[in-house]
């Protein structure tokens, strides 16, 4: 049975649709800009913030806006079907408003507002949440538990999140430069993205793609530091390709995690080197959107789906000179080529890693 994926949407500082965001990314525009006096010591920091949204209930607004867009691109009434599940991916949700239960009220609001048959499922597993949410949806569909899944990821910038990353010395004082030798850390971002996944191609108003397979793995190396050998990422990609019955030579493009931190980017390069994926074109989209945490996997998947639809790969913004030991083929310019099969990867705190393969039908 095929799991179809489509109706992708993105809300970010670059726009309110997947197409609008992709056009901006294709033009190598960034949503990251300088904000004054916002760090722990009121530093000036580069962030990707959505200026058109009020800080009040921003998380709930992003969820609803993103879900509304996807519903419009799907068959009528499937959102209310008993065969449908809504899956939310986030790391911290609206923790600025509710420190003890930041996601609970949002789940209840969505269930009531959209008259859902089932309570939305929340996937919150650090920065692999978005990819893990799609993998979970695929497992439900392949197991005939649900026929349809609306998968939405969102996170917003708060003092709690910003100060936390600053305490780890992970925030760059410049725009992030994933995989570059001068990289200094992440630029935080906020946004939302989502997709519809289904066992039925007829529910999509526009042509859908195939979600082939996805897995996750944990290397248990450290609470915040990735494995020095890339073991977790290596294992999930290897397993995903094995289950998908796909060889590395069939992968046209890798959408990497690429946070811009010293340890993450090095780990990824080692893992891809071990997987013999050195020659596959690869990028990080963090230079466009910043690190959007629980939304990152879905934002970057949606952009990758646009790459398949347009046969256009975009450069890894901020990369100029190789800064990792594993030789990887980082895109330094946009590339027009046939794109059929893509690999999306994600890595996060606690040693978690996830991967997924999507292809044109």
ZADO-1210 file (C-alpha; in nm, 4 decimals, padded with zeros to 6 digits):
<atoms>
<atom x="00.0000" y="00.0000" z="00.0000" code="UNK" pos="1"/>
<atom x="00.1260" y="00.3465" z="-00.0909" code="UNK" pos="2"/>
<atom x="00.1257" y="00.6327" z="00.1574" code="UNK" pos="3"/>
<atom x="00.0631" y="00.9532" z="-00.0354" code="UNK" pos="4"/>
<atom x="00.1911" y="01.2899" z="00.0841" code="UNK" pos="5"/>
<atom x="00.0969" y="01.6338" z="-00.0408" code="UNK" pos="6"/>
<atom x="-00.0964" y="01.9579" z="00.0201" code="UNK" pos="7"/>
<atom x="00.2196" y="02.0919" z="00.1844" code="UNK" pos="8"/>
<atom x="00.2138" y="02.4344" z="00.3467" code="UNK" pos="9"/>
<atom x="00.4683" y="02.6619" z="00.5158" code="UNK" pos="10"/>
<atom x="00.4229" y="02.9742" z="00.7268" code="UNK" pos="11"/>
<atom x="00.7430" y="03.1652" z="00.7985" code="UNK" pos="12"/>
<atom x="00.8904" y="03.5151" z="00.7720" code="UNK" pos="13"/>
<atom x="00.9277" y="03.4385" z="00.3988" code="UNK" pos="14"/>
<atom x="00.5577" y="03.3808" z="00.3315" code="UNK" pos="15"/>
<atom x="00.2341" y="03.1972" z="00.4057" code="UNK" pos="16"/>
<atom x="00.2431" y="02.9157" z="00.1502" code="UNK" pos="17"/>
<atom x="00.4856" y="02.6469" z="00.0396" code="UNK" pos="18"/>
<atom x="00.5056" y="02.8000" z="-00.3071" code="UNK" pos="19"/>
<atom x="00.5735" y="03.1519" z="-00.1781" code="UNK" pos="20"/>
<atom x="00.8404" y="03.0242" z="00.0603" code="UNK" pos="21"/>
<atom x="01.0032" y="02.8165" z="-00.2126" code="UNK" pos="22"/>
<atom x="01.0223" y="03.1118" z="-00.4518" code="UNK" pos="23"/>
<atom x="01.1946" y="03.3195" z="-00.1824" code="UNK" pos="24"/>
<atom x="01.4347" y="03.0360" z="-00.1025" code="UNK" pos="25"/>
<atom x="01.5046" y="02.9829" z="-00.4728" code="UNK" pos="26"/>
<atom x="01.5967" y="03.3522" z="-00.4883" code="UNK" pos="27"/>
<atom x="01.8282" y="03.2881" z="-00.1919" code="UNK" pos="28"/>
<atom x="01.6403" y="03.5257" z="00.0389" code="UNK" pos="29"/>
<atom x="01.6583" y="03.4709" z="00.4132" code="UNK" pos="30"/>
<atom x="01.4000" y="03.5258" z="00.6845" code="UNK" pos="31"/>
<atom x="01.6758" y="03.5869" z="00.9407" code="UNK" pos="32"/>
<atom x="01.7322" y="03.9451" z="01.0549" code="UNK" pos="33"/>
<atom x="01.8926" y="04.1334" z="01.3433" code="UNK" pos="34"/>
<atom x="01.6907" y="04.1940" z="01.6613" code="UNK" pos="35"/>
<atom x="01.8211" y="04.4324" z="01.9240" code="UNK" pos="36"/>
<atom x="01.8363" y="04.3782" z="02.2991" code="UNK" pos="37"/>
<atom x="01.6719" y="04.0375" z="02.3267" code="UNK" pos="38"/>
<atom x="01.9335" y="03.7960" z="02.4633" code="UNK" pos="39"/>
<atom x="02.0112" y="03.7061" z="02.8240" code="UNK" pos="40"/>
<atom x="02.2216" y="04.0209" z="02.8558" code="UNK" pos="41"/>
<atom x="02.0080" y="04.2165" z="02.6072" code="UNK" pos="42"/>
<atom x="02.2367" y="04.1318" z="02.3184" code="UNK" pos="43"/>
<atom x="02.1647" y="04.1932" z="01.9537" code="UNK" pos="44"/>
<atom x="02.0941" y="03.8559" z="01.7897" code="UNK" pos="45"/>
<atom x="01.9976" y="03.7237" z="01.4497" code="UNK" pos="46"/>
<atom x="01.6629" y="03.5430" z="01.4533" code="UNK" pos="47"/>
<atom x="01.3927" y="03.4401" z="01.2073" code="UNK" pos="48"/>
<atom x="01.0740" y="03.5868" z="01.3569" code="UNK" pos="49"/>
<atom x="00.7318" y="03.6347" z="01.1974" code="UNK" pos="50"/>
<atom x="00.6684" y="04.0065" z="01.2404" code="UNK" pos="51"/>
<atom x="00.3109" y="03.9976" z="01.1103" code="UNK" pos="52"/>
<atom x="00.1835" y="03.7938" z="01.4059" code="UNK" pos="53"/>
<atom x="00.1082" y="03.9256" z="01.7518" code="UNK" pos="54"/>
<atom x="00.2933" y="03.7567" z="02.0372" code="UNK" pos="55"/>
<atom x="-00.0439" y="03.6727" z="02.1926" code="UNK" pos="56"/>
<atom x="-00.1406" y="03.3113" z="02.1158" code="UNK" pos="57"/>
<atom x="00.1089" y="03.3038" z="01.8275" code="UNK" pos="58"/>
<atom x="00.1485" y="02.9279" z="01.8531" code="UNK" pos="59"/>
<atom x="-00.2263" y="02.8605" z="01.8260" code="UNK" pos="60"/>
<atom x="-00.2590" y="03.1065" z="01.5371" code="UNK" pos="61"/>
<atom x="00.0203" y="02.9326" z="01.3464" code="UNK" pos="62"/>
<atom x="-00.1331" y="02.5890" z="01.3989" code="UNK" pos="63"/>
<atom x="-00.4789" y="02.6988" z="01.2841" code="UNK" pos="64"/>
<atom x="-00.3523" y="02.8976" z="00.9875" code="UNK" pos="65"/>
<atom x="-00.1400" y="02.6077" z="00.8658" code="UNK" pos="66"/>
<atom x="-00.4115" y="02.3467" z="00.9176" code="UNK" pos="67"/>
<atom x="-00.6716" y="02.5632" z="00.7404" code="UNK" pos="68"/>
<atom x="-00.4518" y="02.5845" z="00.4329" code="UNK" pos="69"/>
<atom x="-00.4029" y="02.2082" z="00.4135" code="UNK" pos="70"/>
<atom x="-00.7730" y="02.1393" z="00.4658" code="UNK" pos="71"/>
<atom x="-00.8504" y="02.3638" z="00.1682" code="UNK" pos="72"/>
<atom x="-00.6206" y="02.1496" z="-00.0470" code="UNK" pos="73"/>
<atom x="-00.7924" y="01.8242" z="00.0530" code="UNK" pos="74"/>
<atom x="-01.1300" y="01.6599" z="-00.0011" code="UNK" pos="75"/>
<atom x="-01.4226" y="01.8017" z="00.1897" code="UNK" pos="76"/>
<atom x="-01.4927" y="01.6673" z="00.5368" code="UNK" pos="77"/>
<atom x="-01.2006" y="01.4251" z="00.5738" code="UNK" pos="78"/>
<atom x="-01.0736" y="01.6373" z="00.8630" code="UNK" pos="79"/>
<atom x="-01.3805" y="01.5239" z="01.0607" code="UNK" pos="80"/>
<atom x="-01.3647" y="01.1583" z="00.9590" code="UNK" pos="81"/>
<atom x="-01.3153" y="00.8769" z="01.2095" code="UNK" pos="82"/>
<atom x="-01.0448" y="00.7565" z="00.9683" code="UNK" pos="83"/>
<atom x="-00.8434" y="01.0766" z="01.0219" code="UNK" pos="84"/>
<atom x="-00.5852" y="01.1688" z="01.2867" code="UNK" pos="85"/>
<atom x="-00.4237" y="01.5092" z="01.3405" code="UNK" pos="86"/>
<atom x="-00.0610" y="01.4869" z="01.4546" code="UNK" pos="87"/>
<atom x="00.1138" y="01.7906" z="01.6043" code="UNK" pos="88"/>
<atom x="00.4931" y="01.8194" z="01.6257" code="UNK" pos="89"/>
<atom x="00.6570" y="02.0742" z="01.8536" code="UNK" pos="90"/>
<atom x="00.9383" y="02.1029" z="02.1044" code="UNK" pos="91"/>
<atom x="00.8098" y="02.3679" z="02.3439" code="UNK" pos="92"/>
<atom x="00.4755" y="02.4884" z="02.1992" code="UNK" pos="93"/>
<atom x="00.3515" y="02.8008" z="02.3803" code="UNK" pos="94"/>
<atom x="00.5767" y="02.7656" z="02.6836" code="UNK" pos="95"/>
<atom x="00.5904" y="03.1439" z="02.7292" code="UNK" pos="96"/>
<atom x="00.2176" y="03.1408" z="02.8071" code="UNK" pos="97"/>
<atom x="00.2005" y="02.8121" z="02.9984" code="UNK" pos="98"/>
<atom x="00.5141" y="02.6729" z="03.1571" code="UNK" pos="99"/>
<atom x="00.3617" y="02.3564" z="03.3036" code="UNK" pos="100"/>
<atom x="00.1374" y="02.2400" z="03.0168" code="UNK" pos="101"/>
<atom x="00.2290" y="02.4394" z="02.7046" code="UNK" pos="102"/>
<atom x="00.0521" y="02.2140" z="02.4499" code="UNK" pos="103"/>
<atom x="-00.2571" y="02.0883" z="02.6342" code="UNK" pos="104"/>
<atom x="-00.4860" y="02.3852" z="02.5671" code="UNK" pos="105"/>
<atom x="-00.3802" y="02.3967" z="02.2009" code="UNK" pos="106"/>
<atom x="-00.4766" y="02.0317" z="02.1547" code="UNK" pos="107"/>
<atom x="-00.8197" y="02.0922" z="02.3065" code="UNK" pos="108"/>
<atom x="-00.8768" y="02.4048" z="02.0975" code="UNK" pos="109"/>
<atom x="-00.8009" y="02.2218" z="01.7743" code="UNK" pos="110"/>
<atom x="-01.0192" y="01.9248" z="01.8621" code="UNK" pos="111"/>
<atom x="-01.3169" y="02.1512" z="01.9361" code="UNK" pos="112"/>
<atom x="-01.2647" y="02.4057" z="01.6561" code="UNK" pos="113"/>
<atom x="-01.2360" y="02.1432" z="01.3815" code="UNK" pos="114"/>
<atom x="-01.4841" y="01.8956" z="01.5326" code="UNK" pos="115"/>
<atom x="-01.2255" y="01.6192" z="01.5253" code="UNK" pos="116"/>
<atom x="-01.3272" y="01.2604" z="01.5820" code="UNK" pos="117"/>
<atom x="-01.0008" y="01.1898" z="01.7680" code="UNK" pos="118"/>
<atom x="-00.7884" y="01.3952" z="02.0070" code="UNK" pos="119"/>
<atom x="-00.4770" y="01.5186" z="01.8215" code="UNK" pos="120"/>
<atom x="-00.1601" y="01.3233" z="01.8897" code="UNK" pos="121"/>
<atom x="00.1457" y="01.5227" z="01.9996" code="UNK" pos="122"/>
<atom x="00.4985" y="01.4239" z="01.8937" code="UNK" pos="123"/>
<atom x="00.7593" y="01.6102" z="02.0970" code="UNK" pos="124"/>
<atom x="01.1017" y="01.4545" z="02.0588" code="UNK" pos="125"/>
<atom x="01.3470" y="01.7431" z="02.0353" code="UNK" pos="126"/>
<atom x="01.4357" y="01.8562" z="01.6845" code="UNK" pos="127"/>
<atom x="01.3419" y="01.5337" z="01.5071" code="UNK" pos="128"/>
<atom x="00.9764" y="01.5910" z="01.6003" code="UNK" pos="129"/>
<atom x="00.8651" y="01.6948" z="01.2508" code="UNK" pos="130"/>
<atom x="01.0206" y="01.3984" z="01.0700" code="UNK" pos="131"/>
<atom x="00.9136" y="01.1627" z="01.3483" code="UNK" pos="132"/>
<atom x="00.5549" y="01.2892" z="01.3179" code="UNK" pos="133"/>
<atom x="00.5494" y="01.1992" z="00.9464" code="UNK" pos="134"/>
<atom x="00.7003" y="00.8595" z="01.0223" code="UNK" pos="135"/>
<atom x="00.4310" y="00.8031" z="01.2841" code="UNK" pos="136"/>
<atom x="00.1579" y="00.8994" z="01.0370" code="UNK" pos="137"/>
<atom x="00.3013" y="00.6554" z="00.7836" code="UNK" pos="138"/>
<atom x="00.3042" y="00.3759" z="01.0422" code="UNK" pos="139"/>
<atom x="-00.0611" y="00.4424" z="01.1277" code="UNK" pos="140"/>
<atom x="-00.1614" y="00.4389" z="00.7617" code="UNK" pos="141"/>
<atom x="00.0391" y="00.1268" z="00.6755" code="UNK" pos="142"/>
<atom x="-00.1127" y="-00.0500" z="00.9781" code="UNK" pos="143"/>
<atom x="-00.4675" y="00.0452" z="00.8678" code="UNK" pos="144"/>
<atom x="-00.5262" y="00.2297" z="01.1950" code="UNK" pos="145"/>
<atom x="-00.6055" y="00.5535" z="01.0087" code="UNK" pos="146"/>
<atom x="-00.6496" y="00.6339" z="00.6406" code="UNK" pos="147"/>
<atom x="-00.5579" y="01.0023" z="00.6641" code="UNK" pos="148"/>
<atom x="-00.3229" y="01.2123" z="00.8779" code="UNK" pos="149"/>
<atom x="-00.2876" y="01.5891" z="00.8915" code="UNK" pos="150"/>
<atom x="00.0667" y="01.6432" z="01.0211" code="UNK" pos="151"/>
<atom x="00.1394" y="01.9951" z="01.1516" code="UNK" pos="152"/>
<atom x="00.4598" y="02.1241" z="01.3104" code="UNK" pos="153"/>
<atom x="00.5056" y="02.4579" z="01.4849" code="UNK" pos="154"/>
<atom x="00.7350" y="02.6344" z="01.7283" code="UNK" pos="155"/>
<atom x="00.7775" y="02.9955" z="01.8344" code="UNK" pos="156"/>
<atom x="01.0704" y="03.1872" z="01.9789" code="UNK" pos="157"/>
<atom x="01.0404" y="03.2550" z="02.3513" code="UNK" pos="158"/>
<atom x="01.2818" y="03.3731" z="02.6185" code="UNK" pos="159"/>
<atom x="01.2744" y="03.0216" z="02.7645" code="UNK" pos="160"/>
<atom x="01.4000" y="02.8681" z="02.4397" code="UNK" pos="161"/>
<atom x="01.6406" y="03.1489" z="02.3489" code="UNK" pos="162"/>
<atom x="01.8018" y="03.1696" z="02.6924" code="UNK" pos="163"/>
<atom x="01.8289" y="02.7903" z="02.7056" code="UNK" pos="164"/>
<atom x="02.0286" y="02.7726" z="02.3830" code="UNK" pos="165"/>
<atom x="02.2404" y="03.0661" z="02.4972" code="UNK" pos="166"/>
<atom x="02.3252" y="02.8757" z="02.8175" code="UNK" pos="167"/>
<atom x="02.4680" y="02.6009" z="02.5952" code="UNK" pos="168"/>
<atom x="02.6715" y="02.8569" z="02.3982" code="UNK" pos="169"/>
<atom x="02.4896" y="02.7353" z="02.0862" code="UNK" pos="170"/>
<atom x="02.3554" y="03.0694" z="01.9559" code="UNK" pos="171"/>
<atom x="02.5585" y="03.2433" z="01.6860" code="UNK" pos="172"/>
<atom x="02.6097" y="03.6196" z="01.7007" code="UNK" pos="173"/>
<atom x="02.5958" y="03.6159" z="01.3205" code="UNK" pos="174"/>
<atom x="02.3595" y="03.4595" z="01.0682" code="UNK" pos="175"/>
<atom x="02.4132" y="03.0829" z="01.0907" code="UNK" pos="176"/>
<atom x="02.6461" y="02.9140" z="00.8395" code="UNK" pos="177"/>
<atom x="02.5696" y="02.5408" z="00.8276" code="UNK" pos="178"/>
<atom x="02.8678" y="02.3187" z="00.7393" code="UNK" pos="179"/>
<atom x="03.0949" y="02.6208" z="00.6858" code="UNK" pos="180"/>
<atom x="03.4362" y="02.6322" z="00.8533" code="UNK" pos="181"/>
<atom x="03.3482" y="02.9688" z="01.0132" code="UNK" pos="182"/>
<atom x="03.0176" y="02.8488" z="01.1623" code="UNK" pos="183"/>
<atom x="02.9498" y="02.9654" z="01.5180" code="UNK" pos="184"/>
<atom x="02.6116" y="02.8175" z="01.6079" code="UNK" pos="185"/>
<atom x="02.2420" y="02.8346" z="01.5350" code="UNK" pos="186"/>
<atom x="02.0047" y="03.1162" z="01.4497" code="UNK" pos="187"/>
<atom x="01.6693" y="03.0412" z="01.6090" code="UNK" pos="188"/>
<atom x="01.3563" y="03.0606" z="01.3946" code="UNK" pos="189"/>
<atom x="00.9827" y="03.0276" z="01.4286" code="UNK" pos="190"/>
<atom x="00.7209" y="02.9033" z="01.1907" code="UNK" pos="191"/>
<atom x="00.4817" y="02.6263" z="01.0993" code="UNK" pos="192"/>
<atom x="00.4477" y="02.3705" z="00.8250" code="UNK" pos="193"/>
<atom x="00.2333" y="02.0713" z="00.7489" code="UNK" pos="194"/>
<atom x="00.1336" y="01.7995" z="00.5071" code="UNK" pos="195"/>
<atom x="-00.1547" y="01.5654" z="00.4446" code="UNK" pos="196"/>
<atom x="-00.0693" y="01.1953" z="00.4335" code="UNK" pos="197"/>
<atom x="-00.3170" y="00.9361" z="00.3149" code="UNK" pos="198"/>
<atom x="-00.3678" y="00.5896" z="00.1713" code="UNK" pos="199"/>
<atom x="-00.5947" y="00.7466" z="-00.0915" code="UNK" pos="200"/>
<atom x="-00.4568" y="00.9686" z="-00.3690" code="UNK" pos="201"/>
<atom x="-00.8080" y="01.0969" z="-00.4445" code="UNK" pos="202"/>
<atom x="-00.8199" y="01.3133" z="-00.1297" code="UNK" pos="203"/>
<atom x="-00.5573" y="01.5535" z="-00.2674" code="UNK" pos="204"/>
<atom x="-00.6709" y="01.8418" z="-00.4871" code="UNK" pos="205"/>
<atom x="-00.3214" y="01.8624" z="-00.6393" code="UNK" pos="206"/>
<atom x="-00.0838" y="01.5842" z="-00.7369" code="UNK" pos="207"/>
<atom x="00.0585" y="01.3969" z="-00.4390" code="UNK" pos="208"/>
<atom x="00.3992" y="01.2357" z="-00.3925" code="UNK" pos="209"/>
<atom x="00.4856" y="00.9060" z="-00.2249" code="UNK" pos="210"/>
<atom x="00.6094" y="00.8827" z="00.1336" code="UNK" pos="211"/>
<atom x="00.8223" y="00.5714" z="00.0896" code="UNK" pos="212"/>
<atom x="00.9575" y="00.4963" z="00.4361" code="UNK" pos="213"/>
<atom x="01.0887" y="00.6548" z="00.7549" code="UNK" pos="214"/>
<atom x="01.2632" y="00.5397" z="01.0730" code="UNK" pos="215"/>
<atom x="01.4335" y="00.6784" z="01.3828" code="UNK" pos="216"/>
<atom x="01.7323" y="00.5807" z="01.5960" code="UNK" pos="217"/>
<atom x="01.8949" y="00.6976" z="01.9183" code="UNK" pos="218"/>
<atom x="02.2687" y="00.6838" z="01.9813" code="UNK" pos="219"/>
<atom x="02.2295" y="00.7811" z="02.3502" code="UNK" pos="220"/>
<atom x="02.5614" y="00.9657" z="02.3326" code="UNK" pos="221"/>
<atom x="02.4851" y="01.2715" z="02.5452" code="UNK" pos="222"/>
<atom x="02.1912" y="01.4853" z="02.6555" code="UNK" pos="223"/>
<atom x="02.2923" y="01.7638" z="02.4161" code="UNK" pos="224"/>
<atom x="02.5977" y="01.6422" z="02.2209" code="UNK" pos="225"/>
<atom x="02.5669" y="01.4155" z="01.9141" code="UNK" pos="226"/>
<atom x="02.7640" y="01.0976" z="01.8597" code="UNK" pos="227"/>
<atom x="03.1147" y="01.1700" z="01.7343" code="UNK" pos="228"/>
<atom x="03.0812" y="00.8822" z="01.4870" code="UNK" pos="229"/>
<atom x="02.7358" y="00.9745" z="01.3574" code="UNK" pos="230"/>
<atom x="02.6098" y="00.6365" z="01.4762" code="UNK" pos="231"/>
<atom x="02.2441" y="00.7301" z="01.5326" code="UNK" pos="232"/>
<atom x="02.2067" y="00.9098" z="01.2007" code="UNK" pos="233"/>
<atom x="02.3943" y="00.6328" z="01.0214" code="UNK" pos="234"/>
<atom x="02.1606" y="00.3682" z="01.1637" code="UNK" pos="235"/>
<atom x="01.8333" y="00.5427" z="01.0833" code="UNK" pos="236"/>
<atom x="01.9318" y="00.6236" z="00.7241" code="UNK" pos="237"/>
<atom x="02.0600" y="00.2704" z="00.6721" code="UNK" pos="238"/>
<atom x="01.7353" y="00.1237" z="00.8115" code="UNK" pos="239"/>
<atom x="01.5120" y="00.3567" z="00.6120" code="UNK" pos="240"/>
<atom x="01.6875" y="00.2687" z="00.2881" code="UNK" pos="241"/>
<atom x="01.6736" y="-00.1008" z="00.3701" code="UNK" pos="242"/>
<atom x="01.2970" y="-00.0921" z="00.4375" code="UNK" pos="243"/>
<atom x="01.2387" y="00.1222" z="00.1292" code="UNK" pos="244"/>
<atom x="01.4522" y="-00.1138" z="-00.0817" code="UNK" pos="245"/>
<atom x="01.6388" y="00.1890" z="-00.2153" code="UNK" pos="246"/>
<atom x="02.0116" y="00.2208" z="-00.2814" code="UNK" pos="247"/>
<atom x="02.2114" y="00.5378" z="-00.2198" code="UNK" pos="248"/>
<atom x="02.2593" y="00.5717" z="-00.5960" code="UNK" pos="249"/>
<atom x="01.8823" y="00.6247" z="-00.6267" code="UNK" pos="250"/>
<atom x="01.8795" y="00.9255" z="-00.3915" code="UNK" pos="251"/>
<atom x="01.8827" y="01.2518" z="-00.5885" code="UNK" pos="252"/>
<atom x="01.9135" y="01.4907" z="-00.2961" code="UNK" pos="253"/>
<atom x="01.9625" y="01.5056" z="00.0810" code="UNK" pos="254"/>
<atom x="01.7866" y="01.7671" z="00.2922" code="UNK" pos="255"/>
<atom x="02.0187" y="01.7587" z="00.5939" code="UNK" pos="256"/>
<atom x="01.9593" y="01.8908" z="00.9453" code="UNK" pos="257"/>
<atom x="02.2622" y="02.1247" z="00.9335" code="UNK" pos="258"/>
<atom x="02.2180" y="02.3465" z="01.2383" code="UNK" pos="259"/>
<atom x="02.5445" y="02.5379" z="01.2045" code="UNK" pos="260"/>
<atom x="02.6907" y="02.4131" z="01.5323" code="UNK" pos="261"/>
<atom x="03.0408" y="02.2642" z="01.5363" code="UNK" pos="262"/>
<atom x="02.9399" y="01.9224" z="01.6637" code="UNK" pos="263"/>
<atom x="02.6139" y="01.8648" z="01.4734" code="UNK" pos="264"/>
<atom x="02.7485" y="01.9475" z="01.1290" code="UNK" pos="265"/>
<atom x="03.0617" y="01.7416" z="01.1853" code="UNK" pos="266"/>
<atom x="02.8533" y="01.4450" z="01.3015" code="UNK" pos="267"/>
<atom x="02.6307" y="01.4613" z="00.9938" code="UNK" pos="268"/>
<atom x="02.9250" y="01.4767" z="00.7564" code="UNK" pos="269"/>
<atom x="03.0771" y="01.1686" z="00.9195" code="UNK" pos="270"/>
<atom x="02.7487" y="00.9771" z="00.8995" code="UNK" pos="271"/>
<atom x="02.6966" y="01.0589" z="00.5309" code="UNK" pos="272"/>
<atom x="03.0576" y="00.9650" z="00.4600" code="UNK" pos="273"/>
<atom x="03.0038" y="00.6290" z="00.6308" code="UNK" pos="274"/>
<atom x="02.6898" y="00.5811" z="00.4195" code="UNK" pos="275"/>
<atom x="02.8868" y="00.6461" z="00.0991" code="UNK" pos="276"/>
<atom x="02.6636" y="00.9421" z="00.0193" code="UNK" pos="277"/>
<atom x="02.9494" y="01.1856" z="-00.0421" code="UNK" pos="278"/>
<atom x="02.8467" y="01.2667" z="-00.3985" code="UNK" pos="279"/>
<atom x="02.4737" y="01.3231" z="-00.3426" code="UNK" pos="280"/>
<atom x="02.3779" y="01.6953" z="-00.3557" code="UNK" pos="281"/>
<atom x="02.3008" y="01.8146" z="-00.0028" code="UNK" pos="282"/>
<atom x="02.1855" y="02.1324" z="00.1644" code="UNK" pos="283"/>
<atom x="02.0759" y="02.2803" z="00.4942" code="UNK" pos="284"/>
<atom x="01.7836" y="02.5229" z="00.4936" code="UNK" pos="285"/>
<atom x="01.8647" y="02.6745" z="00.8338" code="UNK" pos="286"/>
<atom x="02.0245" y="02.9771" z="00.6616" code="UNK" pos="287"/>
<atom x="01.6801" y="03.0650" z="00.5227" code="UNK" pos="288"/>
<atom x="01.4464" y="02.9823" z="00.8118" code="UNK" pos="289"/>
<atom x="01.6746" y="02.9591" z="01.1145" code="UNK" pos="290"/>
<atom x="01.6336" y="02.6553" z="01.3380" code="UNK" pos="291"/>
<atom x="01.2583" y="02.6179" z="01.3838" code="UNK" pos="292"/>
<atom x="01.2917" y="02.3186" z="01.6184" code="UNK" pos="293"/>
<atom x="00.9740" y="02.1060" z="01.6045" code="UNK" pos="294"/>
<atom x="00.8688" y="02.2685" z="01.2776" code="UNK" pos="295"/>
<atom x="01.2062" y="02.2264" z="01.1061" code="UNK" pos="296"/>
<atom x="01.1544" y="01.8743" z="00.9724" code="UNK" pos="297"/>
<atom x="00.8211" y="01.9677" z="00.8150" code="UNK" pos="298"/>
<atom x="00.9341" y="02.3048" z="00.6761" code="UNK" pos="299"/>
<atom x="01.2356" y="02.1426" z="00.5147" code="UNK" pos="300"/>
<atom x="01.0291" y="01.8495" z="00.3854" code="UNK" pos="301"/>
<atom x="00.7805" y="02.0889" z="00.2251" code="UNK" pos="302"/>
<atom x="01.0639" y="02.2785" z="00.0528" code="UNK" pos="303"/>
<atom x="01.2094" y="01.9467" z="-00.0639" code="UNK" pos="304"/>
<atom x="00.8694" y="01.8480" z="-00.2049" code="UNK" pos="305"/>
<atom x="00.8684" y="02.1747" z="-00.3971" code="UNK" pos="306"/>
<atom x="01.2123" y="02.0806" z="-00.5277" code="UNK" pos="307"/>
<atom x="01.0665" y="01.7573" z="-00.6637" code="UNK" pos="308"/>
<atom x="00.7746" y="01.9445" z="-00.8200" code="UNK" pos="309"/>
<atom x="00.9990" y="02.2046" z="-00.9872" code="UNK" pos="310"/>
<atom x="01.3186" y="01.9982" z="-01.0466" code="UNK" pos="311"/>
<atom x="01.5139" y="02.2675" z="-00.8652" code="UNK" pos="312"/>
<atom x="01.7603" y="02.2237" z="-00.5791" code="UNK" pos="313"/>
<atom x="01.8525" y="02.5324" z="-00.3769" code="UNK" pos="314"/>
<atom x="02.1935" y="02.6273" z="-00.2446" code="UNK" pos="315"/>
<atom x="02.2909" y="02.5863" z="00.1195" code="UNK" pos="316"/>
<atom x="02.2796" y="02.9508" z="00.2244" code="UNK" pos="317"/>
<atom x="02.5752" y="03.0644" z="00.4354" code="UNK" pos="318"/>
<atom x="02.8138" y="02.7937" z="00.3183" code="UNK" pos="319"/>
<atom x="03.1360" y="02.9149" z="00.1604" code="UNK" pos="320"/>
<atom x="03.4228" y="02.6887" z="00.2658" code="UNK" pos="321"/>
<atom x="03.4213" y="02.3264" z="00.3788" code="UNK" pos="322"/>
<atom x="03.4305" y="02.2984" z="00.7545" code="UNK" pos="323"/>
<atom x="03.3688" y="01.9315" z="00.8239" code="UNK" pos="324"/>
<atom x="03.5911" y="01.6245" z="00.7996" code="UNK" pos="325"/>
<atom x="03.3470" y="01.4088" z="00.6049" code="UNK" pos="326"/>
<atom x="03.3537" y="01.5000" z="00.2369" code="UNK" pos="327"/>
<atom x="02.9958" y="01.5919" z="00.1411" code="UNK" pos="328"/>
<atom x="02.8536" y="01.7513" z="-00.1715" code="UNK" pos="329"/>
<atom x="02.7081" y="02.0755" z="-00.0344" code="UNK" pos="330"/>
<atom x="02.5134" y="02.2830" z="-00.2845" code="UNK" pos="331"/>
<atom x="02.6864" y="02.6182" z="-00.3374" code="UNK" pos="332"/>
<atom x="02.4524" y="02.7249" z="-00.6191" code="UNK" pos="333"/>
<atom x="02.0960" y="02.6482" z="-00.7177" code="UNK" pos="334"/>
<atom x="02.0824" y="02.3432" z="-00.9418" code="UNK" pos="335"/>
<atom x="01.8285" y="02.2606" z="-01.2116" code="UNK" pos="336"/>
<atom x="01.8039" y="01.8819" z="-01.2422" code="UNK" pos="337"/>
<atom x="01.5496" y="01.6044" z="-01.2370" code="UNK" pos="338"/>
<atom x="01.4609" y="01.5369" z="-00.8750" code="UNK" pos="339"/>
<atom x="01.2691" y="01.2168" z="-00.8139" code="UNK" pos="340"/>
<atom x="01.3777" y="01.0792" z="-00.4760" code="UNK" pos="341"/>
<atom x="01.4848" y="01.2764" z="-00.1691" code="UNK" pos="342"/>
<atom x="01.6190" y="01.1832" z="00.1734" code="UNK" pos="343"/>
<atom x="01.5216" y="01.4033" z="00.4687" code="UNK" pos="344"/>
<atom x="01.7180" y="01.3706" z="00.7921" code="UNK" pos="345"/>
<atom x="01.6918" y="01.5257" z="01.1375" code="UNK" pos="346"/>
<atom x="01.8941" y="01.5070" z="01.4581" code="UNK" pos="347"/>
<atom x="01.8307" y="01.6353" z="01.8090" code="UNK" pos="348"/>
<atom x="01.9180" y="01.6475" z="02.1760" code="UNK" pos="349"/>
<atom x="01.9420" y="01.3199" z="02.3626" code="UNK" pos="350"/>
<atom x="02.0961" y="01.1416" z="02.0648" code="UNK" pos="351"/>
<atom x="01.7751" y="01.1180" z="01.8625" code="UNK" pos="352"/>
<atom x="01.7888" y="01.0922" z="01.4833" code="UNK" pos="353"/>
<atom x="01.5258" y="01.0360" z="01.2142" code="UNK" pos="354"/>
<atom x="01.5079" y="00.9979" z="00.8396" code="UNK" pos="355"/>
<atom x="01.2471" y="00.9675" z="00.5671" code="UNK" pos="356"/>
<atom x="01.2397" y="00.9075" z="00.1921" code="UNK" pos="357"/>
<atom x="00.9910" y="01.0790" z="-00.0401" code="UNK" pos="358"/>
<atom x="00.9697" y="01.0319" z="-00.4154" code="UNK" pos="359"/>
<atom x="00.7740" y="01.1347" z="-00.7195" code="UNK" pos="360"/>
<atom x="00.5167" y="00.8870" z="-00.8416" code="UNK" pos="361"/>
</atoms>
